[in-house]
Every structure is written in C-alpha cells, then in structure tokens.
C-alpha cells in the first residue's frame, strides 16, 4: 500500500483544459481529486466547506492573485499543502510563493511525471507531519 493512499487534492486554475488535464493526471490510487475551481472567488467559496490535503494553485487568475489566495488558504486551511502550478517563471514570484508557504512549484507546460513526482514528495511530507502530530 502506498504511503499516500487517499490524499485529497483540490485544483484551482482559470483554464478549464488545465484543470481537466491535472484531474486526469492526478486522480487514481494515490490521490483523489475532490474538486476544482476556475476563479479565486469560487475557490474561496468551495474551500470554506471542503478540506483538501493538497491544493494545486495557479498564480494568475482573472479575479485575483494566486499569491494572495495562497495567503488566504494558509490562514483557512493551515494543514493543506499548496503546490503552485503556473506559467510564471518570474524568480520573485517563485520566491514569494515559497516564502508564503507553498510546498512546491510546477511550471506550465508540465508533464505527468513532473506533476506526480512533485505530488509524491509533498505526500511524504504530509505523512511525516501527521506521524509527528500523532506521536508528539
């Protein structure tokens, strides 16, 4: 049985095709895609009542900034691991996302192997944190 059996994933991206592609790549034995959102506002609404272990978050959205949404997520769901998925390769954006608590960064266009490798690394961190909380 994989270490990360049953981790839930929520996808936030304004591009419907990207959301669909990520869902196809991620959904399977290791991960369960529990929902998605195409705008910052719909993400906030959905995440008020839904919990996810991992949140894939785009930086540029029509109604908001992914970095601002990252801050909101860190406040509302501090145990969720946020993975930035974006076409932005601007160094300051990457650094700000990581400083703000993002656990990883994938640049579009991405390939399935990169997405899964990054999710698997984050999943190991989540499992380690849970084990520490249970024994500590």
C-alpha positions in Angstrom: 0.0 0.0 0.0 1.5 3.4 -0.9 2.4 5.8 1.8 0.0 8.4 0.5 -3.1 6.3 -0.1 -6.2 8.5 -0.1 -4.8 12.0 -0.1 -7.3 14.6 -1.4 -6.4 17.2 -4.0 -8.2 20.4 -5.0 -7.3 22.2 -8.2 -7.5 26.0 -8.7 -6.8 27.2 -12.3 -8.7 29.6 -14.6 -8.0 27.4 -17.6 -10.6 24.6 -17.9 -8.3 22.4 -20.0 -5.5 22.7 -17.4 -7.9 21.7 -14.6 -9.1 18.7 -16.7 -5.6 17.6 -17.5 -4.5 17.9 -13.9 -7.5 15.9 -12.8 -6.7 13.1 -15.3 -3.0 13.0 -14.3 -3.7 13.1 -10.5 -6.9 11.0 -10.0 -6.1 7.4 -9.2 -4.9 5.1 -6.5 -2.7 7.6 -4.7 -4.8 10.7 -4.9 -8.5 11.7 -5.0 -9.4 14.9 -6.8 -12.2 16.3 -4.6 -13.0 19.4 -6.6 -11.8 22.3 -8.6 -12.4 26.0 -9.1 -11.8 28.4 -12.0 -11.7 31.6 -10.1 -10.2 32.9 -6.8 -13.8 33.6 -5.6 -15.2 30.2 -6.4 -12.1 28.6 -4.8 -12.8 30.6 -1.6 -16.4 29.5 -1.6 -15.6 25.9 -2.2 -12.8 25.7 0.3 -14.9 27.1 3.1 -16.7 23.8 3.3 -14.3 21.4 1.7 -10.9 20.2 3.1 -8.0 19.1 0.9 -4.6 17.6 1.8 -3.0 19.2 -1.3 -4.2 22.3 -3.3 -2.8 22.9 -6.8 -2.9 26.7 -7.3 -2.4 28.8 -10.4 -0.8 32.2 -9.8 -2.6 34.3 -12.4 -6.4 34.3 -12.4 -9.0 36.7 -13.8 -10.4 37.8 -10.5 -7.4 37.6 -8.2 -3.8 36.9 -7.5 -2.8 33.3 -6.7 -0.2 34.6 -4.2 -3.0 36.4 -2.3 -5.2 33.3 -2.4 -2.2 31.3 -1.1 -2.2 33.5 2.0 -5.9 33.0 2.4 -5.5 29.2 2.1 -2.6 29.2 4.6 -4.9 31.1 7.1 -8.1 29.0 6.5 -6.5 25.6 5.9 -3.1 25.6 7.5 -2.6 21.9 7.2 -3.2 21.9 3.4 0.0 21.7 1.3 -0.2 24.2 -1.6 1.5 23.4 -4.9 1.8 26.3 -7.3 1.1 25.4 -10.9 1.7 28.2 -13.3 3.3 29.5 -16.4 5.0 32.3 -14.5 8.7 31.7 -14.2 9.5 35.1 -12.6 12.0 34.4 -9.9 10.5 36.8 -7.4 7.0 35.2 -7.9 8.5 31.7 -7.2 10.4 33.0 -4.2 7.4 34.8 -2.8 5.2 31.7 -3.2 7.7 29.5 -1.4 8.2 32.2 1.4 4.4 32.3 1.8 4.2 28.6 2.4 3.9 26.9 -0.9 5.4 23.4 -0.8 6.3 23.2 -4.4 6.2 24.9 -7.8 5.4 23.4 -11.2 5.9 25.4 -14.4 3.5 25.1 -17.3 3.6 23.4 -19.7 4.1 20.4 -17.4 4.3 16.7 -18.0 2.6 14.0 -16.0 5.8 12.7 -14.5 6.8 16.1 -13.1 3.3 16.6 -11.6 3.3 13.1 -9.9 6.9 13.3 -8.7 6.1 16.7 -7.0 2.9 15.4 -5.5 4.6 12.3 -4.2 7.3 14.5 -2.5 4.6 16.6 -0.9 2.7 13.5 0.2 5.7 12.2 2.0 6.0 15.5 3.9 2.3 15.3 4.8 2.6 11.8 6.1 5.6 12.7 8.1 3.8 15.7 9.7 0.8 13.5 10.5 3.0 10.9 12.1 4.8 13.6 14.2 1.5 15.0 15.4 0.2 11.6 16.4 3.4 10.6 18.3 4.1 14.1 19.7 
